[in-house]
Amino acid sequence: MDALAPFYRQGQPIPLTATDYARRSGMTLPQAKGLLCRMWRAGTVKRQQTHEAVLFSVKEVGQ
């Protein structure tokens, strides 16, 4: 499975929490958190802190 596939719904990018990512990818929460952290450090995804949650989203080309 492509690691970025859970970030898309009907071809459109969507922001996800670590829990959402785990559910959509079929991983456990610790696995998903580890992968999201690695993708964030590599610059593949953006991390945004809101007052309720930490959201991860696909980093578009040129950002």
QUIURTA-V655292 format. One record per pair of residues at least 4 apart in sequence whose C-alpha atoms are under 7 Angstrom apart, sorted by the first residue. I is the first residue (numbers start at 1). J is the second residue. D is the distance in Angstrom with one decimal. If there is no record, write none. Layout:
i,j,d
I,J,D
I,J,D
This chain:
i,j,d
6,21,6.3
6,24,5.6
6,25,6.0
7,13,5.6
7,14,5.4
7,15,6.6
7,16,6.8
7,57,6.7
7,58,6.6
8,12,5.3
8,13,4.5
8,14,5.7
9,13,6.5
9,14,6.8
13,58,6.8
14,57,6.4
15,55,5.9
15,56,5.5
15,57,4.4
16,20,5.6
16,21,6.0
16,55,5.4
16,56,5.3
16,57,6.4
17,21,6.2
17,54,6.0
17,55,4.8
17,56,6.1
18,22,6.1
18,29,6.9
18,32,6.2
18,33,5.8
19,23,6.3
19,29,6.1
20,24,6.1
21,25,5.9
21,32,6.6
22,26,5.8
22,27,4.8
22,28,5.8
22,29,5.5
22,32,5.2
23,27,6.7
27,31,6.1
27,32,6.0
28,32,6.2
29,33,6.1
30,34,6.2
31,35,6.2
32,36,6.0
33,37,6.1
34,38,6.3
35,39,6.1
36,40,6.0
37,41,6.2
38,42,6.2
39,43,6.2
39,44,5.2
39,45,5.9
40,44,5.8
40,45,5.0
40,46,6.1
40,47,6.8
44,58,6.6
44,59,5.7
45,56,6.3
45,57,5.4
45,58,4.6
45,59,4.8
46,56,5.5
46,57,5.3
46,58,6.2
46,59,5.6
47,54,6.8
47,55,5.8
47,56,4.7
47,57,6.8
48,54,5.7
48,55,5.1
48,56,6.3
49,53,6.2
49,54,4.5
49,55,6.3
50,54,6.0
59,63,6.5
